[in-house]
Amino acid sequence: MPSRIVSFYNYPESKEGPETPYVNDPKSNPVIRGRPLSIGASIISWAGPIQQYLYNNAGFNSLRSIRELDGVEPRFDPTVIPLEPNAAGSSSSQDILGHPRSDSPLLPPLQHAEGRYYSVYDFHEAYTSGKLTPTAVAEALLPLIRRDTSPPGQHSVAFIEVREDLVLKAAEASTQRYRDGKSIGLLDGVPTGVKDEVDLAGYSKHLGSAIDFTSKDPEATSWCVRKWQEQGVVILGKLNMHEIGLDTTNNNPHYGTPPNPHNLSYYPGGSSGGSAYAVATGLIPIAVGADGGGSIRIPASFTGIYGLKPSHGRISGLPTPSLAPSNGVLGPLAANMFDLAVAYRILATPDPSHPTSSLFPHPPPISTVLAESMPDTITIPPELPTPRIEIPLGVYQPWFDRADPQVLHHCNAALDYLTQSHTPYASTVVPISLPLLPEAQTAHAMTILAEISSSLNPSTMLPRLSPANKVLTAVSSRTSAADLLSAQRLRNILMQHLSHLFQTHPGLIIMSPTTPLAGWPRARPSDTDAHGVSDANTSLANMAYVFLANFSGCPAISFPVGYAAPAAGCGEGEIPIGMMGMSEWGTEESLLGLGKWAERRLNGGAGGGVDQVQPAAAAAAAADGPRRKRPDTETQGKRSWVDVFEAAEQKMRDAGGVAGKASVEERHTADEMEL
C-alpha cells in the first residue's frame, strides 16, 4: 500500500457514515417538450403553488427530515488542499500523497492503434519537421467551424463564436516561431477551443444562452486559458454548451444542438457538449470544459473521449466568476490520456491571486511526460518499468449495478482488466459502502440549482432563458434556508465518510460507470427546436454517479471502455461507454495513471511509443477486449470524423508549401522503423 506523506488544509474528519441501504427510486417527474413546455414554463414562472409542488415532488423538502443529519455541522466548501511535503518525503514512483504517479512516462498512442486520434505530440512533430504549419491547420479548420458563412461550416454547431482574424493571427505567430526555431513548447500551434463559460479576450460570453455575460474588461481571459495561450495554442473559438450549464444533454435552442458524432440520433452529453463534440470529431485534440454535475465526464463518456474533473479549487478561472462556486470546476477533455495529462498540468498551474489555487502544489512539469529533448525534437523514450503498487479499487456494488446492462457489461470487463497482474494497479476489488447516496444526489441538485439561479437577475435574465431552464430556476426559487443547510450537513457526512475510506484504504480509487445510461437518444425532432425538452427523470439518472465528485470536491476521471448497440429506431452507430474513477483530494496524478492503463485495453494492450516496448502480458489480456473507434457517421453527407492532417497537407500543397506526398501514417511508420 502507498504511504501517506503529506498534510492537508481543510481535510474532513475521518468518520464512518451511517449504514443505509442504497435504493434506486426514480422520481416521477413528467417529460414535457415542445410548445406545451413553453406554455407550461410561462405559467410555472409565476405560479408559486405549482413551483412548490414541483419542488416537493423533486424531494428537496425531504432532506430536513433525515434523522442522520441531527447534530451535524453544515459544510459549505468542499475544497481540500494537499500541502507540499518535505523534500525527503517524496519518491519518484509516488505523488505527494503516496499514490502512484503517471511519470513512467505517458506516451502518445501507437501510430497503428485502431481508432487512433491525432495527439498534441503529432501536431508538434509535424510543425517541427515542417510537414505542416499552424497556419495551414487553421486555414483547413476555419471553413468547417464558422457559422457566419453560407452555408455554415459542417461542424459549426460545435462553436458559438469564431473570430477568424484572431485565429489566423495566433496561427501565423506560431508558424513564424517554428520557422525561426523558437517554438514555445509542446502545445505551440495546437488547435483547441474553450467552453463558452470562460472569459477569452476578443470574444463575447453567453454561457450558451441569449444573455450577454461578457466581462466589462475587454482584455479579460480566464487564468487557466491564459496558461494555455502562453504555451502557444491556437484557440479556434468559444464552444457550444447547454444553456447556463443546467442539464447534461447539450440541447441548446439558441445555437443548435451538436449531435453525438458516433450516432447522430443521440445527444453528445453536456453541459460541455461542444467541447466533447469538437474533440471526438477530430477537430481539436484538447478542449477546456467545466463540470458542476458531470459536465466534463458525461460528454466525455457519451462521445468516447477522456475527461478529468479536478479537485475543487485547484484550477483557477479568475477573473471569471464560477456559476456554481461549491460544485463547479474547470478542466480538460482530450482525445487520449497523453493529451489529457499535458492539458491538465498546464491548466492546473497555481494562480497566485486565487484563494485556493494558489495553495495547491504545482503539478509535475511536462518534462515528466516526455523525454527532455526540446526544443528541436521530441524523442519518445522506451516505456519504463513502473513500480508495482497495490491500489485498492473500491466498488459500492448496489450503486454500481444500477447501470444499464450494456454499461455494466463493459465496466465489469474493464474492472477485470485493471485488476489483473499485468498492470501496476493490480488489486482485488475492495467492497465499500457509501451512505445516503440518493439523498445526497438530491442535496447536490438543490445546491447547484440554488447557486446558479441566484446568480441570474430575476427581472432581466430569467425571462430570457429557454423554457426548460425557466422551469428549473422557478422551482429552485422555492429553496429555503433550512433545506439548503440540510444539504450542506449531508455534504459533511459524505466528506467525512470518504475521509474514513481514504484513510482506511490508502490510495483508494472509487470505481463506477460514468453514467448508468448507454447514451441518451433524442426522442423526437422537436426536442431540439426553439422550445426544447424537460426530462428530469433521465437527467437525474444520468448524474447518478458523477454528482459525488462535485459535491465532495474529489477529483474524478472518465475514460472509454467499450461501445453499446443503439436503441431500436435510434439511428446507426454504436454509443461509447465510459467508466469513472474518483480518488482522494489532490490525487489527479493517480487518476492519470489509472486512465493510462485503462487506455491500453482499447489499444489492444499497447500504451505508447514503439511496438517492442509494449508488455506482452498487457497485449494478451486485452486481446479479446473492444477497440477504440473514431466516429464513422455522416453529417451533411460527410463523415463526422475530420482528418485535420490530410486537410492541412492539401492546403499546403495548394499553396505550394513543403508538405510531402507521404501520408502522416506512412511517415510515422518510417520513423518507427528507424527507432
Summary of the structure (lengths in Angstrom):
residues: 675
radius of gyration: 23.5
end to end distance: 36.9
largest distance: 74.6
contacts: 2577
relative contact order: 0.18
helix: 37%
strand: 12%
